[in-house]
């Protein structure tokens, strides 16, 4: 767990593959221990993505849809480096990860639709489009502050299109 947390932090703040020694140092383990758990950077990246997906799945199980969607869209900004690395994976693997993300939203979305909080035609597959839109905004500039501001604005616009007005 310490390795995955350290790797998440390092990979989140870097646009390329981080050095394994830095991850080992932050995790408080030796490089040999790191390599025993993860043979190479690709295995580590897969482990980190799996770890992040498990966190999302656990959180989604008991979070209302609007909050979950906002947090997930904002995490595309926060985890920009990691998302950028994930986009370099083969398309089949990217699709598997996306299916897990969308599946995590299925129950909260169903509850939100049933309660009338979201547009009735919103389906889980639409979420992939929302994620892609915010991701594109987050990647428009190397300036993290400007990207965050633009992506935050896009999150607000996206949510206004998804949710029904109160009252």
N, C-alpha and C positions, 0 to 999 in steps of 0.2 A: 504494500500500500504506500509506503514512504517513497518508493521509487516512482510509482505512478503519479503521486502528488508532485514530486520534484520535477518529473519529466513534463507534466502538464504545465507547471509554472514556466519552465525553461522554453518549452515549445510554443507556449502562448506568446511569449515576448520576443520570439525570433521569427524571422521570415524564412529561414532555411533550417536545415537540420542542425540542431544544437550538438555540441560536442558531448560525447558520452562521459568524459571525465567530469564535466560540469554538472551533469545530472547525478552522477555518483556522489560527488562532493555535497550537493544540496540534499541528497537523500541520506547522507551520513553512512554510506556503504563504500566498500572498495569496488574498483572496476571489475574485479573477478566476480564479485557477487552480482553486479549489474548484468554482466554477460552470461552468468548462469541462468538468470531469469529471462533475459532478452538477448538472443544471439546477435542481433544487429539493430540498426536504427529503424528499419522497416518493422521488425517485430515489436520494438518499443513503441513506435507510432501506433500500430494496431492495438497494443495494450492500452495506451493512453486513450485512444478513441473509444475502445470498449469500456474503459473505466468511466469516461464522461457520459457515455450512453446509459450505463447502469445507474449513474446518479440521476440522469434525466428520467429514466423509467420509474425509479423510486419516488422522485419528487412529483411526477405527473399523476401517480396513483391517488394522491390526496391534495391536489392543488386545483383551484378553479381555473377554468379555461383561459379567461382574459389574462390573469396573472401569469399563468404558465406560458402563454404565447408571448407576452411582453418580455418576460425573463429570457425566453429562448431566443427571441429576435435580438435582444440586447447582447446575449452571449455570443452571437455571431460577430459582434464588434469586439467584445472583450477577448474572445478566443481567436481573433483574426489570424494570428500566426499559425495556430493549429489548424484552423479551417483551410488556410492556404495550402498547408502541407497535405491535408486530406484530399484536396482537389487534384493533387498530383498522382493519387493512387489510380489503379486501373478502374475503368468505368464500372465493371461488375461489382467490385468491392464498394465503390462509392454508392452504388444503388442499394446494396445490402444495408449499409449504414443509414441511408436515407429512409429505407423501409422501416427500420427500427425506430427512428425518430418519429415518423408519421404514426406508427403503431402506438407509440407512447401517448399520442394525443387523441386516439380514437375515443376512449371513454370520456375524458373531460369534454371533448367536442360534442359528443352525443348528449351529455347532460346539459351543456349550454344551448344546444339546439332545442332540446325538449322543453327547457325553461323559457325559450323565446329570446334569449340574450344575443344570439347571433342570427345572421341571415339564414333562412331555412335551406338554401341551396348550397351552403358551405359544406364541403366534404373533405375528409382527411387528405386526399390527394392534392387539394388546393393549397395545402400548407407548403408543399415543395415549391410552389410558385412564390409564395410569400417569402420563404427563406431565400430563394434565389434573388428576389428583388432587393432585399435588405443587404444580402451579401455583395451584390454588385455595387451598391452605394458605399458600403464599407471599404471596398477595394479601389475606389476612385482616386484616392490620394495617398501618398506616403505619410503625410502629416496625420498622426493618429488623432489629435484633437479635432481637426477639421473633419476627418472621416467619422469620428464619433458623433459630432454635431449633426452631420448630414444623415447618418444612419439613424440617430435618435429621432430626427424629424420624419424620416421615412417610416419608422416604427409607428409614430403617432398617426401618420396618414393611412398606413395599412390598417391599424386597429379601427380607425373611424370607418373604413370601408367594410370591415368584418362585423362589427358590433352594431346592434340596433340602438338608436337613441334612447336614453333613459326617459321614462314617463310615457 
